[in-house]
Amino acid sequence: MTLARIPFVLALAVALHAFPEDAPVAPETVAKPSESVGEALFKKVDPSVVMISHEVALGSGFIVSEDGYILTNGHVVASPDEDPREVAKRITVTLYNDKKYPARVIGHGLDPDVALIKIELAAGDTPLLPVALGDSDAVRAGQRCFAFGAPQGLKRSLTGGIISNVDRTDLNTFVPIFQMDAPINHGNSGGPLFNEQGQVIGINTYGFDQGQNLGFAIPVNVAKVLKEHYLKHGHFQRAAMPTLLFQPVDETMSKVLGVPSGVLVGHVVPGSEAERAGFAAGDVIVSMDGVPVEAREIGDALRFNWRLVTREVGTSVTFEVVRPGEAAESRNRKIAFQLKEDEPAPRANNQIGEIPMRVYETLGLSVQRVVARARLIYSLPDAAGVLVAAVQ
């Protein structure tokens, strides 16, 4: 995409619709004796990959239903103005055969950077051919991968490489992402990352202009979850409890705390429902609804957080908690908590955030609403006011 976050990120209420399980998808990639895997894959997936353009940007996407649903990146369809909730006004989808269709946005977000859009076929149009969605949890470092999209507007471009890392957390993304050496350029954003069987395993999202053949993709299992949220709610309805700053319990911390594994609760918002439920800073969550929690690294903590935030808002979750330093009889406890819908996310590191800015041009000042997480990030006092987001 031409507007990207990091050099890609650094430049970072509709009715529920069920996709028919028997909808036709591209067949498995089977290379004839005279052709390579890449040649066979190109022929198979070419009709399923699209180019997406609007007033100021360009990206890629892939068809996930016969009747016109398409997955892409959130930043591919986002409006260039100061409100991250807004989307571009005139989005056009171009198919492999150069047919063009206007598209509407069903839902989008910027972290995870995923959007679902929809085009309407005209009477007599050929039905669309959806891709086959794979299982990104099964992806392993070293396996071959293929990126398809429209780099620099050059649609129907296929590049190949290997998955270099399946647990990249260095970019401060909401979930661990894939790193690969299949070249990713502006315009590849939102396009599919395939395995050798022609299944989508990720959405090509980030790249480094300074790096060579260094690309990053959001695992497709994350996109599957967000697709259902967009269809049901029109946005990613994150569940939350006002405990913040989960940390993994690494080997050193495990010895100090006397807890084999879990996630450390680094902060609890004072006076919050989480505090009233019984949580305290320093608690270690060792299980959630009876399922053990093991978090030795940041990626483990992010996966625990994903399990939590993708629970349905309003459901009750039971946590088993260890409180280090307590007497043996009170050290272990169970805490039940009814999940709430999370606040909008503020900008943090490479993440654009979800809170719109109010721009006062004559003052040279931009301000934003203050949320609890912003108070922690910027060490703000617990007082009424707005956050100064930018000064000219």
Disulfide bonds with the S-S distance in Angstrom:
none
